[in-house]
Amino acid sequence: MEELKPNKQRAKNAVTLIWIVLAVEIISLFSGYLQYVLLQSVSNGAEISNDAANSNDTREQIIGILSMIAMIISGVTFIQWFRRAYYNLHLKADNLSYSEGWAAGSWFVPILCLFRPYQIMKELYEVTLELLTK
């Protein structure tokens, strides 16, 4: 029988990247507030320089790009952890509902991605809990 593959580092990476996504979103919220203040001053009749408008646009673009990159990397690391966890569960439990390949693949199939990852996570949780109580 095969041995379990380590998954601790993948879990740490996934959690760290989720925190990074949260931090980028907080920065984005603050930047959005600064843009709101700028637009409010314009709507109240104040004039702003082209430099102020351009720097606002540049800041928003950079934060948007960072947010997208963080979310993509975070999603990839989560799916790597998820697949490894389901692979390890296959080594310890019989008769699981799906193959371990579906733990990653189900995220990318239209319509199926709305419910299959949940079903796999639910099975992962329930079977792991059952194994731990034995």
Backbone bond lengths (Angstrom), bond angles and torsions (degrees), N, CA, C in turn:
res aa  C-N    CA-C-N  psi(-1)  N-CA   C-N-CA  omega(-1)  CA-C   N-CA-C  phi
1 M - - - 1.454 - - 1.537 109.20 -
2 E 1.299 115.42 141.46 1.462 120.76 -179.52 1.522 110.61 -70.28
3 E 1.313 115.16 154.69 1.463 120.41 177.17 1.513 110.16 -90.06
4 L 1.317 114.98 155.00 1.459 120.29 177.18 1.517 110.14 -63.00
5 K 1.320 115.79 141.72 1.462 120.32 176.36 1.524 107.96 -91.54
6 P 1.319 117.18 140.07 1.468 119.10 -178.88 1.526 111.35 -63.87
7 N 1.319 115.34 141.04 1.459 120.42 -177.77 1.528 111.56 -131.47
8 K 1.322 116.83 0.96 1.458 120.84 -175.58 1.524 112.08 -64.23
9 Q 1.328 117.63 -43.87 1.470 120.49 -178.87 1.527 110.92 -66.26
10 R 1.327 116.77 -37.94 1.468 119.78 176.94 1.523 110.70 -63.60
11 A 1.316 116.24 -39.57 1.469 119.70 178.00 1.522 110.70 -64.15
12 K 1.333 116.78 -44.00 1.470 120.59 178.22 1.526 110.85 -61.22
13 N 1.331 116.58 -43.31 1.462 120.56 179.13 1.523 111.19 -61.99
14 A 1.329 116.51 -43.85 1.464 120.39 -179.34 1.522 111.10 -63.38
15 V 1.312 117.19 -44.53 1.468 120.83 -179.96 1.531 110.52 -65.56
16 T 1.325 116.90 -43.16 1.462 120.59 178.53 1.522 110.97 -59.73
17 L 1.313 116.48 -43.76 1.463 119.31 -179.11 1.522 112.15 -69.84
18 I 1.311 117.69 -31.08 1.470 119.29 174.34 1.521 109.98 -64.31
19 W 1.332 117.42 -39.78 1.469 120.99 176.33 1.528 110.86 -65.30
20 I 1.323 116.78 -37.83 1.466 120.22 178.01 1.525 110.22 -64.52
21 V 1.322 116.98 -42.60 1.470 120.53 177.07 1.524 110.03 -60.29
22 L 1.316 117.30 -41.78 1.463 120.80 177.82 1.525 110.87 -61.51
23 A 1.327 117.09 -44.42 1.466 120.81 179.72 1.526 111.13 -62.55
24 V 1.323 117.06 -43.01 1.466 120.45 178.76 1.521 110.43 -64.28
25 E 1.312 117.37 -37.59 1.466 120.52 178.51 1.532 111.61 -66.85
26 I 1.318 117.11 -37.26 1.472 120.24 176.28 1.523 110.12 -65.39
27 I 1.326 116.70 -42.21 1.465 120.48 176.59 1.524 109.83 -62.35
28 S 1.327 116.57 -40.89 1.463 121.45 178.49 1.532 111.01 -63.07
29 L 1.302 116.91 -38.66 1.465 120.96 177.52 1.523 110.81 -62.75
30 F 1.311 117.22 -44.88 1.461 121.67 178.44 1.527 110.61 -64.25
31 S 1.330 116.61 -42.05 1.460 120.63 178.95 1.529 110.92 -65.18
32 G 1.315 115.81 -38.58 1.463 119.87 176.45 1.520 111.62 -63.16
33 Y 1.323 116.38 -36.92 1.463 120.17 176.10 1.523 110.94 -64.02
34 L 1.340 117.09 -42.57 1.464 120.48 177.47 1.530 111.11 -61.87
35 Q 1.318 116.36 -38.43 1.464 119.82 177.24 1.525 110.15 -67.21
36 Y 1.304 117.53 -40.14 1.458 121.69 177.33 1.531 110.59 -59.51
37 V 1.322 116.78 -45.39 1.471 120.98 178.97 1.525 110.13 -61.21
38 L 1.318 116.64 -42.36 1.464 121.06 178.56 1.530 110.80 -62.09
39 L 1.316 116.96 -45.39 1.468 120.34 -179.39 1.527 111.90 -68.84
40 Q 1.331 116.71 -34.75 1.460 119.98 176.27 1.530 110.79 -63.86
41 S 1.325 116.76 -40.13 1.463 119.17 179.31 1.521 110.38 -66.00
42 V 1.312 117.44 -36.01 1.469 120.43 176.65 1.519 110.47 -66.92
43 S 1.328 117.02 -43.08 1.470 119.50 -179.05 1.528 112.08 -68.47
44 N 1.326 117.09 -21.37 1.468 120.99 176.70 1.530 112.35 -87.47
45 G 1.332 116.46 4.82 1.447 120.07 174.79 1.504 115.75 101.52
46 A 1.313 118.87 -3.29 1.466 120.53 179.06 1.524 109.58 -75.13
47 E 1.296 114.71 148.55 1.459 119.29 176.45 1.525 108.44 -100.22
48 I 1.331 113.98 140.51 1.469 118.54 177.06 1.521 108.26 -117.75
49 S 1.293 116.14 153.20 1.460 120.12 -179.79 1.523 110.22 -78.06
50 N 1.314 115.68 160.38 1.461 120.76 175.31 1.521 110.60 -62.23
51 D 1.336 116.47 -34.93 1.467 120.14 178.54 1.527 111.27 -62.87
52 A 1.336 117.21 -41.22 1.474 120.70 179.17 1.524 110.44 -65.85
53 A 1.322 117.01 -42.23 1.469 120.57 179.11 1.526 110.90 -66.42
54 N 1.323 115.87 -43.08 1.464 119.48 -179.52 1.525 111.83 -67.23
55 S 1.316 117.08 -39.71 1.471 118.64 178.97 1.521 111.00 -67.21
56 N 1.334 117.01 -35.59 1.466 120.85 175.61 1.529 110.04 -63.11
57 D 1.338 116.43 -46.23 1.461 120.10 179.97 1.524 111.46 -63.25
58 T 1.317 116.46 -41.98 1.466 120.48 179.60 1.522 111.21 -63.51
59 R 1.341 116.35 -43.90 1.471 120.55 178.41 1.526 110.32 -59.92
60 E 1.324 117.20 -46.22 1.464 120.82 -179.58 1.526 111.42 -63.83
61 Q 1.334 117.70 -38.98 1.464 120.65 178.84 1.527 111.32 -65.64
62 I 1.315 116.55 -43.96 1.467 120.27 -179.85 1.522 110.59 -63.18
63 I 1.311 116.62 -44.29 1.470 119.66 179.44 1.526 110.48 -65.78
64 G 1.312 118.13 -38.48 1.463 121.33 177.00 1.520 112.20 -62.33
65 I 1.330 116.22 -43.65 1.458 120.16 179.07 1.530 110.66 -66.37
66 L 1.335 116.89 -43.81 1.469 119.79 177.65 1.525 111.24 -61.25
67 S 1.313 116.47 -40.17 1.462 121.03 179.34 1.528 110.74 -62.82
68 M 1.315 116.88 -45.25 1.464 120.79 179.99 1.528 110.82 -63.29
69 I 1.321 116.76 -45.27 1.474 120.59 179.72 1.528 110.61 -62.33
70 A 1.329 117.04 -44.88 1.471 120.62 -179.86 1.520 111.13 -62.49
71 M 1.324 117.14 -41.31 1.469 119.81 -179.70 1.522 111.97 -67.03
72 I 1.322 117.21 -40.98 1.469 119.94 179.39 1.525 110.64 -64.88
73 I 1.325 116.95 -47.75 1.471 119.92 179.96 1.526 110.61 -63.92
74 S 1.325 116.74 -39.88 1.458 120.63 177.82 1.526 111.32 -62.52
75 G 1.320 116.65 -43.12 1.465 120.52 178.26 1.512 112.24 -62.41
76 V 1.326 116.58 -42.64 1.469 120.90 179.71 1.524 110.49 -63.84
77 T 1.327 117.87 -45.04 1.468 119.41 -178.91 1.529 111.10 -67.07
78 F 1.331 117.51 -35.93 1.466 119.34 177.32 1.523 110.44 -64.58
79 I 1.330 116.82 -44.79 1.464 119.80 -179.17 1.525 110.68 -64.93
80 Q 1.340 117.90 -35.68 1.475 120.28 175.17 1.527 110.86 -62.04
81 W 1.322 116.87 -44.71 1.468 120.05 178.31 1.526 110.51 -63.57
82 F 1.324 116.27 -44.82 1.461 122.65 -177.44 1.530 110.93 -59.61
83 R 1.324 116.71 -45.75 1.456 120.60 -179.56 1.526 110.91 -65.46
84 R 1.329 117.56 -43.45 1.464 120.07 179.77 1.528 110.58 -63.99
85 A 1.311 117.95 -39.68 1.467 120.92 178.82 1.529 110.44 -62.44
86 Y 1.325 116.73 -42.20 1.472 119.87 -179.97 1.528 110.40 -70.90
87 Y 1.327 117.82 -34.60 1.462 121.62 175.30 1.527 109.65 -60.66
88 N 1.326 116.85 -48.81 1.467 120.77 179.34 1.517 111.76 -61.91
89 L 1.322 116.59 -36.33 1.465 119.74 178.03 1.523 110.80 -64.78
90 H 1.325 116.59 -36.26 1.468 120.45 177.09 1.526 111.29 -61.29
91 L 1.322 117.58 -30.22 1.461 120.53 179.49 1.526 111.99 -74.01
92 K 1.328 117.07 -25.61 1.463 121.39 -175.72 1.530 114.22 -103.00
93 A 1.322 117.20 -20.59 1.465 120.19 -175.81 1.527 109.94 -127.89
94 D 1.315 114.68 146.36 1.469 120.80 177.12 1.522 109.43 -100.26
95 N 1.305 114.48 159.73 1.465 122.15 172.77 1.529 113.89 60.39
96 L 1.312 117.76 44.23 1.460 119.88 172.45 1.525 108.32 -75.92
97 S 1.294 116.40 155.19 1.462 121.51 -172.24 1.526 114.06 -70.23
98 Y 1.323 117.67 -30.75 1.460 120.81 -173.07 1.516 110.04 -132.26
99 S 1.321 115.62 160.56 1.466 119.14 175.39 1.523 108.41 -77.03
100 E 1.324 116.01 160.91 1.465 118.44 -178.17 1.524 111.70 -68.07
101 G 1.306 118.30 -22.10 1.461 121.24 175.78 1.528 112.62 -65.14
102 W 1.318 116.15 -30.50 1.468 120.08 178.56 1.520 111.88 -69.73
103 A 1.315 117.71 -21.11 1.467 119.70 178.16 1.521 110.17 -61.92
104 A 1.314 117.64 -32.79 1.473 120.87 176.36 1.520 110.77 -95.78
105 G 1.302 117.32 -43.90 1.461 121.41 -174.13 1.505 115.06 -67.02
106 S 1.322 116.88 -29.09 1.468 119.19 -176.46 1.525 112.92 -67.12
107 W 1.326 117.96 -17.81 1.465 121.10 178.38 1.525 111.70 -72.43
108 F 1.335 117.64 -18.16 1.453 121.44 -171.24 1.525 114.14 -110.68
109 V 1.313 118.51 0.10 1.461 121.56 179.90 1.535 108.26 -96.00
110 P 1.334 117.12 120.88 1.461 119.64 -178.99 1.535 111.35 -55.32
111 I 1.287 117.00 148.36 1.465 127.59 -177.18 1.529 110.83 66.92
112 L 1.320 117.35 -50.97 1.461 121.16 179.54 1.525 111.28 -60.39
113 C 1.333 116.54 -32.35 1.471 120.84 -178.39 1.526 112.34 -67.40
114 L 1.323 117.13 -11.23 1.458 120.32 179.81 1.528 112.73 -80.37
115 F 1.337 117.25 -21.70 1.466 118.31 -176.92 1.526 115.04 -135.43
116 R 1.339 119.14 -27.58 1.460 120.10 -175.82 1.528 113.34 -65.17
117 P 1.340 120.97 -43.34 1.474 118.62 177.04 1.529 111.93 -58.64
118 Y 1.331 117.31 -36.40 1.466 120.65 177.05 1.527 110.34 -63.59
119 Q 1.330 116.47 -44.35 1.462 119.80 -179.70 1.527 110.92 -61.96
120 I 1.318 116.47 -41.89 1.467 120.38 179.73 1.528 110.14 -66.87
121 M 1.331 116.96 -42.45 1.476 119.82 179.06 1.526 110.74 -64.23
122 K 1.316 116.74 -40.15 1.465 120.59 178.59 1.529 110.20 -62.63
123 E 1.323 116.08 -44.47 1.462 119.85 178.07 1.525 110.56 -65.07
124 L 1.311 117.36 -40.68 1.462 122.15 177.61 1.524 110.10 -58.57
125 Y 1.311 117.05 -45.81 1.460 121.97 -179.71 1.533 111.25 -65.51
126 E 1.328 116.42 -50.31 1.463 120.23 -174.76 1.522 112.69 -66.33
127 V 1.327 117.12 -44.68 1.467 120.13 -178.57 1.528 110.68 -69.58
128 T 1.335 117.15 -38.76 1.463 120.08 176.53 1.520 110.49 -62.58
129 L 1.306 117.35 -44.03 1.468 120.92 177.70 1.522 110.93 -60.96
130 E 1.310 116.69 -41.65 1.463 121.98 178.18 1.544 110.90 -62.54
131 L 1.336 115.68 -43.33 1.469 119.79 179.08 1.518 111.23 -65.92
132 L 1.310 117.00 -38.08 1.456 120.70 -179.22 1.523 112.24 -70.18
133 T 1.325 117.50 -32.16 1.465 120.14 179.39 1.519 111.37 -75.59
134 K 1.326 117.70 -22.65 1.490 120.48 176.28 1.471 107.60 -72.14
